[in-house]
Amino acid sequence: MYLLIDVTTGKIVASGSIPDIEKETEIPRTRLHWSYNMNTKIMNGQYKLIKNEGDKL
């Protein structure tokens, strides 16, 4: 599971799989993948995608 964070407020905007977040936010999955893989902010520096480490067993 992934979390889309609004870095200006620190709040979780969306969570779930990348396709789920894409549907909920209308941010293309290529940009979401890029944010996660490059560990960088997207959409004018407002959002960042991270993997929820609480998923590990």
Distance bins in CASP14 RR format, pairs under 12 A and 6 or more apart:
PFRMAT RR
TARGET T0000
AUTHOR 0000-0000-0000
RMODE 2
METHOD distances of the structure
MODEL  1
1 12 0 0 0 0 0 1 0 0 0 0 0
1 14 0 0 0 0 0 1 0 0 0 0 0
1 15 1 0 0 1 0 0 0 0 0 0 0
1 16 1 0 1 0 0 0 0 0 0 0 0
1 17 1 0 0 1 0 0 0 0 0 0 0
1 18 0 0 0 0 1 0 0 0 0 0 0
1 20 0 0 0 0 1 0 0 0 0 0 0
1 21 0 0 0 0 1 0 0 0 0 0 0
1 49 0 0 0 0 0 1 0 0 0 0 0
1 50 0 0 0 0 0 1 0 0 0 0 0
1 51 1 0 0 1 0 0 0 0 0 0 0
1 52 1 0 1 0 0 0 0 0 0 0 0
1 53 0 0 0 0 1 0 0 0 0 0 0
1 54 0 0 0 0 1 0 0 0 0 0 0
1 55 1 0 1 0 0 0 0 0 0 0 0
1 56 0 0 0 0 0 1 0 0 0 0 0
2 12 0 0 0 0 0 1 0 0 0 0 0
2 13 0 0 0 0 0 1 0 0 0 0 0
2 14 0 0 0 0 1 0 0 0 0 0 0
2 15 1 0 0 1 0 0 0 0 0 0 0
2 16 1 0 1 0 0 0 0 0 0 0 0
2 17 1 0 0 1 0 0 0 0 0 0 0
2 18 1 0 0 1 0 0 0 0 0 0 0
2 19 0 0 0 0 0 1 0 0 0 0 0
2 20 0 0 0 0 1 0 0 0 0 0 0
2 21 1 0 0 1 0 0 0 0 0 0 0
2 22 0 0 0 0 0 1 0 0 0 0 0
2 24 0 0 0 0 0 1 0 0 0 0 0
2 25 0 0 0 0 0 1 0 0 0 0 0
2 27 0 0 0 0 0 1 0 0 0 0 0
2 29 0 0 0 0 0 1 0 0 0 0 0
2 32 1 0 0 1 0 0 0 0 0 0 0
2 33 0 0 0 0 0 1 0 0 0 0 0
2 35 0 0 0 0 1 0 0 0 0 0 0
2 36 1 0 0 1 0 0 0 0 0 0 0
2 37 0 0 0 0 0 1 0 0 0 0 0
2 47 0 0 0 0 0 1 0 0 0 0 0
2 48 0 0 0 0 0 1 0 0 0 0 0
2 49 1 0 1 0 0 0 0 0 0 0 0
2 50 1 0 0 1 0 0 0 0 0 0 0
2 51 1 0 1 0 0 0 0 0 0 0 0
2 52 1 0 0 1 0 0 0 0 0 0 0
2 53 0 0 0 0 0 1 0 0 0 0 0
2 54 0 0 0 0 0 1 0 0 0 0 0
2 55 0 0 0 0 1 0 0 0 0 0 0
3 10 0 0 0 0 0 1 0 0 0 0 0
3 11 0 0 0 0 0 1 0 0 0 0 0
3 12 1 0 1 0 0 0 0 0 0 0 0
3 13 0 0 0 0 1 0 0 0 0 0 0
3 14 1 0 0 1 0 0 0 0 0 0 0
3 15 1 0 1 0 0 0 0 0 0 0 0
3 16 1 0 0 1 0 0 0 0 0 0 0
3 17 0 0 0 0 0 1 0 0 0 0 0
3 18 0 0 0 0 0 1 0 0 0 0 0
3 20 0 0 0 0 0 1 0 0 0 0 0
3 21 0 0 0 0 1 0 0 0 0 0 0
3 25 0 0 0 0 0 1 0 0 0 0 0
3 32 0 0 0 0 0 1 0 0 0 0 0
3 35 0 0 0 0 0 1 0 0 0 0 0
3 36 0 0 0 0 0 1 0 0 0 0 0
3 47 0 0 0 0 0 1 0 0 0 0 0
3 48 0 0 0 0 1 0 0 0 0 0 0
3 49 1 0 0 1 0 0 0 0 0 0 0
3 50 1 0 1 0 0 0 0 0 0 0 0
3 51 1 0 0 1 0 0 0 0 0 0 0
3 52 1 0 1 0 0 0 0 0 0 0 0
3 53 0 0 0 0 1 0 0 0 0 0 0
3 54 0 0 0 0 0 1 0 0 0 0 0
3 55 0 0 0 0 0 1 0 0 0 0 0
4 10 0 0 0 0 0 1 0 0 0 0 0
4 11 0 0 0 0 1 0 0 0 0 0 0
4 12 1 0 0 1 0 0 0 0 0 0 0
4 13 1 0 1 0 0 0 0 0 0 0 0
4 14 1 0 1 0 0 0 0 0 0 0 0
4 15 1 0 0 1 0 0 0 0 0 0 0
4 16 0 0 0 0 1 0 0 0 0 0 0
4 17 0 0 0 0 0 1 0 0 0 0 0
4 18 0 0 0 0 1 0 0 0 0 0 0
4 20 0 0 0 0 0 1 0 0 0 0 0
4 21 1 0 1 0 0 0 0 0 0 0 0
4 22 0 0 0 0 1 0 0 0 0 0 0
4 23 0 0 0 0 0 1 0 0 0 0 0
4 24 0 0 0 0 1 0 0 0 0 0 0
4 25 1 0 0 1 0 0 0 0 0 0 0
4 26 0 0 0 0 0 1 0 0 0 0 0
4 27 1 0 0 1 0 0 0 0 0 0 0
4 29 0 0 0 0 0 1 0 0 0 0 0
4 31 0 0 0 0 0 1 0 0 0 0 0
4 32 1 0 0 1 0 0 0 0 0 0 0
4 35 0 0 0 0 1 0 0 0 0 0 0
4 36 0 0 0 0 1 0 0 0 0 0 0
4 41 0 0 0 0 0 1 0 0 0 0 0
4 42 0 0 0 0 1 0 0 0 0 0 0
4 43 0 0 0 0 1 0 0 0 0 0 0
4 46 0 0 0 0 0 1 0 0 0 0 0
4 47 1 0 1 0 0 0 0 0 0 0 0
4 48 1 0 0 1 0 0 0 0 0 0 0
4 49 1 0 1 0 0 0 0 0 0 0 0
4 50 0 0 0 0 1 0 0 0 0 0 0
4 51 0 0 0 0 0 1 0 0 0 0 0
4 52 0 0 0 0 0 1 0 0 0 0 0
5 11 1 0 0 1 0 0 0 0 0 0 0
5 12 1 0 0 1 0 0 0 0 0 0 0
5 13 1 0 0 1 0 0 0 0 0 0 0
5 14 0 0 0 0 1 0 0 0 0 0 0
5 15 0 0 0 0 1 0 0 0 0 0 0
5 21 0 0 0 0 0 1 0 0 0 0 0
5 25 0 0 0 0 0 1 0 0 0 0 0
5 32 0 0 0 0 0 1 0 0 0 0 0
5 35 0 0 0 0 1 0 0 0 0 0 0
5 36 0 0 0 0 0 1 0 0 0 0 0
5 41 0 0 0 0 1 0 0 0 0 0 0
5 42 0 0 0 0 0 1 0 0 0 0 0
5 43 0 0 0 0 0 1 0 0 0 0 0
5 45 0 0 0 0 0 1 0 0 0 0 0
5 46 0 0 0 0 1 0 0 0 0 0 0
5 47 1 0 0 1 0 0 0 0 0 0 0
5 48 1 0 1 0 0 0 0 0 0 0 0
5 49 1 0 0 1 0 0 0 0 0 0 0
5 50 1 0 0 1 0 0 0 0 0 0 0
5 51 0 0 0 0 0 1 0 0 0 0 0
5 52 0 0 0 0 0 1 0 0 0 0 0
6 12 1 0 0 1 0 0 0 0 0 0 0
6 13 1 0 1 0 0 0 0 0 0 0 0
6 14 0 0 0 0 1 0 0 0 0 0 0
6 25 0 0 0 0 0 1 0 0 0 0 0
6 27 0 0 0 0 0 1 0 0 0 0 0
6 41 0 0 0 0 0 1 0 0 0 0 0
6 42 0 0 0 0 0 1 0 0 0 0 0
6 43 0 0 0 0 1 0 0 0 0 0 0
6 44 0 0 0 0 0 1 0 0 0 0 0
6 45 0 0 0 0 1 0 0 0 0 0 0
6 46 1 0 0 1 0 0 0 0 0 0 0
6 47 1 0 0 1 0 0 0 0 0 0 0
6 48 0 0 0 0 1 0 0 0 0 0 0
6 49 0 0 0 0 0 1 0 0 0 0 0
7 13 0 0 0 0 0 1 0 0 0 0 0
7 35 0 0 0 0 0 1 0 0 0 0 0
7 40 0 0 0 0 0 1 0 0 0 0 0
7 41 1 0 1 0 0 0 0 0 0 0 0
7 42 0 0 0 0 1 0 0 0 0 0 0
7 43 0 0 0 0 0 1 0 0 0 0 0
7 44 0 0 0 0 0 1 0 0 0 0 0
7 45 1 0 0 1 0 0 0 0 0 0 0
7 46 1 0 0 1 0 0 0 0 0 0 0
7 47 1 0 0 1 0 0 0 0 0 0 0
7 48 1 0 1 0 0 0 0 0 0 0 0
7 49 0 0 0 0 0 1 0 0 0 0 0
7 50 0 0 0 0 0 1 0 0 0 0 0
8 41 0 0 0 0 1 0 0 0 0 0 0
8 43 0 0 0 0 0 1 0 0 0 0 0
8 44 0 0 0 0 0 1 0 0 0 0 0
8 45 0 0 0 0 1 0 0 0 0 0 0
8 46 1 0 1 0 0 0 0 0 0 0 0
8 47 0 0 0 0 1 0 0 0 0 0 0
8 48 0 0 0 0 0 1 0 0 0 0 0
9 46 0 0 0 0 1 0 0 0 0 0 0
9 47 0 0 0 0 0 1 0 0 0 0 0
9 48 0 0 0 0 0 1 0 0 0 0 0
10 46 0 0 0 0 0 1 0 0 0 0 0
10 47 0 0 0 0 0 1 0 0 0 0 0
10 48 0 0 0 0 1 0 0 0 0 0 0
10 50 0 0 0 0 0 1 0 0 0 0 0
11 46 0 0 0 0 0 1 0 0 0 0 0
11 47 0 0 0 0 0 1 0 0 0 0 0
11 48 0 0 0 0 0 1 0 0 0 0 0
12 21 0 0 0 0 0 1 0 0 0 0 0
12 24 0 0 0 0 0 1 0 0 0 0 0
12 25 0 0 0 0 0 1 0 0 0 0 0
12 47 0 0 0 0 0 1 0 0 0 0 0
12 48 0 0 0 0 0 1 0 0 0 0 0
12 49 0 0 0 0 0 1 0 0 0 0 0
12 50 0 0 0 0 1 0 0 0 0 0 0
12 52 0 0 0 0 1 0 0 0 0 0 0
13 21 0 0 0 0 1 0 0 0 0 0 0
13 24 0 0 0 0 1 0 0 0 0 0 0
13 25 1 0 0 1 0 0 0 0 0 0 0
13 26 0 0 0 0 0 1 0 0 0 0 0
13 27 0 0 0 0 1 0 0 0 0 0 0
13 32 0 0 0 0 0 1 0 0 0 0 0
13 42 0 0 0 0 0 1 0 0 0 0 0
13 43 0 0 0 0 0 1 0 0 0 0 0
13 46 0 0 0 0 1 0 0 0 0 0 0
13 47 1 0 0 1 0 0 0 0 0 0 0
13 48 0 0 0 0 1 0 0 0 0 0 0
13 49 0 0 0 0 1 0 0 0 0 0 0
13 50 0 0 0 0 0 1 0 0 0 0 0
14 20 1 0 0 1 0 0 0 0 0 0 0
14 21 1 0 1 0 0 0 0 0 0 0 0
14 22 0 0 0 0 1 0 0 0 0 0 0
14 23 0 0 0 0 1 0 0 0 0 0 0
14 24 1 0 1 0 0 0 0 0 0 0 0
14 25 1 0 1 0 0 0 0 0 0 0 0
14 26 0 0 0 0 0 1 0 0 0 0 0
14 27 0 0 0 0 1 0 0 0 0 0 0
14 32 0 0 0 0 1 0 0 0 0 0 0
14 47 0 0 0 0 1 0 0 0 0 0 0
14 48 0 0 0 0 0 1 0 0 0 0 0
14 49 0 0 0 0 1 0 0 0 0 0 0
14 50 0 0 0 0 0 1 0 0 0 0 0
14 52 0 0 0 0 0 1 0 0 0 0 0
15 21 1 0 0 1 0 0 0 0 0 0 0
15 24 0 0 0 0 1 0 0 0 0 0 0
15 25 0 0 0 0 0 1 0 0 0 0 0
15 49 0 0 0 0 0 1 0 0 0 0 0
15 50 0 0 0 0 0 1 0 0 0 0 0
15 51 0 0 0 0 0 1 0 0 0 0 0
15 52 1 0 0 1 0 0 0 0 0 0 0
15 54 0 0 0 0 0 1 0 0 0 0 0
15 55 0 0 0 0 0 1 0 0 0 0 0
16 22 0 0 0 0 0 1 0 0 0 0 0
16 23 0 0 0 0 0 1 0 0 0 0 0
16 24 0 0 0 0 1 0 0 0 0 0 0
16 25 0 0 0 0 0 1 0 0 0 0 0
16 32 0 0 0 0 0 1 0 0 0 0 0
16 49 0 0 0 0 0 1 0 0 0 0 0
16 50 0 0 0 0 0 1 0 0 0 0 0
16 51 0 0 0 0 0 1 0 0 0 0 0
16 52 0 0 0 0 1 0 0 0 0 0 0
16 55 0 0 0 0 1 0 0 0 0 0 0
17 23 0 0 0 0 1 0 0 0 0 0 0
17 24 0 0 0 0 0 1 0 0 0 0 0
17 29 0 0 0 0 1 0 0 0 0 0 0
17 32 0 0 0 0 0 1 0 0 0 0 0
17 33 0 0 0 0 0 1 0 0 0 0 0
17 36 0 0 0 0 0 1 0 0 0 0 0
17 49 0 0 0 0 0 1 0 0 0 0 0
17 51 0 0 0 0 0 1 0 0 0 0 0
17 52 0 0 0 0 0 1 0 0 0 0 0
17 55 0 0 0 0 0 1 0 0 0 0 0
18 24 0 0 0 0 0 1 0 0 0 0 0
18 25 0 0 0 0 0 1 0 0 0 0 0
18 27 0 0 0 0 1 0 0 0 0 0 0
18 28 0 0 0 0 0 1 0 0 0 0 0
18 29 1 0 1 0 0 0 0 0 0 0 0
18 30 0 0 0 0 1 0 0 0 0 0 0
18 31 0 0 0 0 0 1 0 0 0 0 0
18 32 1 0 1 0 0 0 0 0 0 0 0
18 33 1 0 0 1 0 0 0 0 0 0 0
18 34 0 0 0 0 0 1 0 0 0 0 0
18 35 0 0 0 0 1 0 0 0 0 0 0
18 36 1 0 0 1 0 0 0 0 0 0 0
18 37 0 0 0 0 0 1 0 0 0 0 0
18 49 1 0 0 1 0 0 0 0 0 0 0
18 50 0 0 0 0 0 1 0 0 0 0 0
18 51 0 0 0 0 0 1 0 0 0 0 0
19 25 0 0 0 0 0 1 0 0 0 0 0
19 27 0 0 0 0 0 1 0 0 0 0 0
19 28 0 0 0 0 0 1 0 0 0 0 0
19 29 1 0 0 1 0 0 0 0 0 0 0
19 30 0 0 0 0 0 1 0 0 0 0 0
19 32 0 0 0 0 1 0 0 0 0 0 0
19 33 0 0 0 0 0 1 0 0 0 0 0
20 27 0 0 0 0 0 1 0 0 0 0 0
20 29 0 0 0 0 0 1 0 0 0 0 0
20 32 0 0 0 0 0 1 0 0 0 0 0
21 27 1 0 0 1 0 0 0 0 0 0 0
21 28 0 0 0 0 0 1 0 0 0 0 0
21 29 1 0 0 1 0 0 0 0 0 0 0
21 31 0 0 0 0 0 1 0 0 0 0 0
21 32 1 0 0 1 0 0 0 0 0 0 0
21 33 0 0 0 0 0 1 0 0 0 0 0
21 35 0 0 0 0 0 1 0 0 0 0 0
21 36 0 0 0 0 0 1 0 0 0 0 0
21 42 0 0 0 0 0 1 0 0 0 0 0
21 47 0 0 0 0 1 0 0 0 0 0 0
21 49 1 0 0 1 0 0 0 0 0 0 0
21 50 0 0 0 0 0 1 0 0 0 0 0
21 51 0 0 0 0 0 1 0 0 0 0 0
21 52 0 0 0 0 0 1 0 0 0 0 0
22 28 1 0 0 1 0 0 0 0 0 0 0
22 29 1 0 1 0 0 0 0 0 0 0 0
22 30 0 0 0 0 1 0 0 0 0 0 0
22 31 0 0 0 0 1 0 0 0 0 0 0
22 32 1 0 0 1 0 0 0 0 0 0 0
22 33 0 0 0 0 1 0 0 0 0 0 0
22 35 0 0 0 0 0 1 0 0 0 0 0
22 49 0 0 0 0 0 1 0 0 0 0 0
23 29 0 0 0 0 1 0 0 0 0 0 0
23 32 0 0 0 0 0 1 0 0 0 0 0
24 32 0 0 0 0 0 1 0 0 0 0 0
25 31 0 0 0 0 1 0 0 0 0 0 0
25 32 0 0 0 0 1 0 0 0 0 0 0
25 35 0 0 0 0 0 1 0 0 0 0 0
25 42 0 0 0 0 0 1 0 0 0 0 0
25 43 0 0 0 0 1 0 0 0 0 0 0
25 46 0 0 0 0 0 1 0 0 0 0 0
25 47 0 0 0 0 1 0 0 0 0 0 0
25 49 0 0 0 0 0 1 0 0 0 0 0
26 32 0 0 0 0 0 1 0 0 0 0 0
26 43 0 0 0 0 0 1 0 0 0 0 0
27 33 0 0 0 0 0 1 0 0 0 0 0
27 34 0 0 0 0 0 1 0 0 0 0 0
27 35 0 0 0 0 1 0 0 0 0 0 0
27 36 0 0 0 0 0 1 0 0 0 0 0
27 42 1 0 0 1 0 0 0 0 0 0 0
27 43 1 0 0 1 0 0 0 0 0 0 0
27 44 0 0 0 0 0 1 0 0 0 0 0
27 46 0 0 0 0 0 1 0 0 0 0 0
27 47 1 0 0 1 0 0 0 0 0 0 0
27 48 0 0 0 0 0 1 0 0 0 0 0
27 49 0 0 0 0 1 0 0 0 0 0 0
28 34 0 0 0 0 1 0 0 0 0 0 0
28 35 0 0 0 0 0 1 0 0 0 0 0
28 42 0 0 0 0 1 0 0 0 0 0 0
28 43 0 0 0 0 0 1 0 0 0 0 0
29 35 0 0 0 0 0 1 0 0 0 0 0
29 36 0 0 0 0 0 1 0 0 0 0 0
29 37 0 0 0 0 0 1 0 0 0 0 0
29 42 0 0 0 0 0 1 0 0 0 0 0
29 49 0 0 0 0 0 1 0 0 0 0 0
30 36 0 0 0 0 0 1 0 0 0 0 0
30 37 0 0 0 0 0 1 0 0 0 0 0
30 38 0 0 0 0 0 1 0 0 0 0 0
30 42 0 0 0 0 0 1 0 0 0 0 0
30 49 0 0 0 0 0 1 0 0 0 0 0
31 37 0 0 0 0 0 1 0 0 0 0 0
31 38 0 0 0 0 0 1 0 0 0 0 0
31 40 0 0 0 0 0 1 0 0 0 0 0
31 41 0 0 0 0 0 1 0 0 0 0 0
31 42 1 0 1 0 0 0 0 0 0 0 0
31 43 1 0 0 1 0 0 0 0 0 0 0
31 44 0 0 0 0 0 1 0 0 0 0 0
31 45 0 0 0 0 0 1 0 0 0 0 0
31 46 0 0 0 0 0 1 0 0 0 0 0
31 47 0 0 0 0 1 0 0 0 0 0 0
31 48 0 0 0 0 0 1 0 0 0 0 0
31 49 0 0 0 0 1 0 0 0 0 0 0
32 38 0 0 0 0 0 1 0 0 0 0 0
32 40 0 0 0 0 0 1 0 0 0 0 0
32 41 0 0 0 0 0 1 0 0 0 0 0
32 42 1 0 0 1 0 0 0 0 0 0 0
32 43 0 0 0 0 0 1 0 0 0 0 0
32 47 0 0 0 0 1 0 0 0 0 0 0
32 48 0 0 0 0 0 1 0 0 0 0 0
32 49 1 0 1 0 0 0 0 0 0 0 0
32 50 0 0 0 0 0 1 0 0 0 0 0
32 51 0 0 0 0 0 1 0 0 0 0 0
33 39 0 0 0 0 0 1 0 0 0 0 0
33 40 0 0 0 0 0 1 0 0 0 0 0
33 42 0 0 0 0 0 1 0 0 0 0 0
33 49 0 0 0 0 1 0 0 0 0 0 0
33 51 0 0 0 0 0 1 0 0 0 0 0
34 40 1 0 0 1 0 0 0 0 0 0 0
34 41 0 0 0 0 0 1 0 0 0 0 0
34 42 1 0 0 1 0 0 0 0 0 0 0
34 43 0 0 0 0 0 1 0 0 0 0 0
34 47 0 0 0 0 0 1 0 0 0 0 0
34 48 0 0 0 0 0 1 0 0 0 0 0
34 49 0 0 0 0 1 0 0 0 0 0 0
35 41 1 0 0 1 0 0 0 0 0 0 0
35 42 1 0 1 0 0 0 0 0 0 0 0
35 43 0 0 0 0 1 0 0 0 0 0 0
35 45 0 0 0 0 1 0 0 0 0 0 0
35 46 0 0 0 0 0 1 0 0 0 0 0
35 47 1 0 0 1 0 0 0 0 0 0 0
35 48 1 0 1 0 0 0 0 0 0 0 0
35 49 1 0 1 0 0 0 0 0 0 0 0
35 50 0 0 0 0 1 0 0 0 0 0 0
35 51 0 0 0 0 0 1 0 0 0 0 0
36 42 0 0 0 0 1 0 0 0 0 0 0
36 47 0 0 0 0 0 1 0 0 0 0 0
36 48 0 0 0 0 1 0 0 0 0 0 0
36 49 1 0 1 0 0 0 0 0 0 0 0
36 50 1 0 0 1 0 0 0 0 0 0 0
36 51 1 0 0 1 0 0 0 0 0 0 0
36 52 0 0 0 0 0 1 0 0 0 0 0
37 48 0 0 0 0 0 1 0 0 0 0 0
37 49 0 0 0 0 1 0 0 0 0 0 0
37 50 0 0 0 0 0 1 0 0 0 0 0
37 51 0 0 0 0 0 1 0 0 0 0 0
38 48 0 0 0 0 0 1 0 0 0 0 0
38 49 0 0 0 0 1 0 0 0 0 0 0
39 48 0 0 0 0 1 0 0 0 0 0 0
39 49 0 0 0 0 1 0 0 0 0 0 0
39 50 0 0 0 0 1 0 0 0 0 0 0
39 51 0 0 0 0 0 1 0 0 0 0 0
40 46 0 0 0 0 0 1 0 0 0 0 0
40 47 0 0 0 0 0 1 0 0 0 0 0
40 48 1 0 0 1 0 0 0 0 0 0 0
40 49 0 0 0 0 1 0 0 0 0 0 0
40 50 0 0 0 0 0 1 0 0 0 0 0
41 47 1 0 0 1 0 0 0 0 0 0 0
41 48 1 0 1 0 0 0 0 0 0 0 0
41 49 0 0 0 0 1 0 0 0 0 0 0
41 50 0 0 0 0 0 1 0 0 0 0 0
42 48 1 0 0 1 0 0 0 0 0 0 0
42 49 1 0 0 1 0 0 0 0 0 0 0
43 49 0 0 0 0 0 1 0 0 0 0 0
END
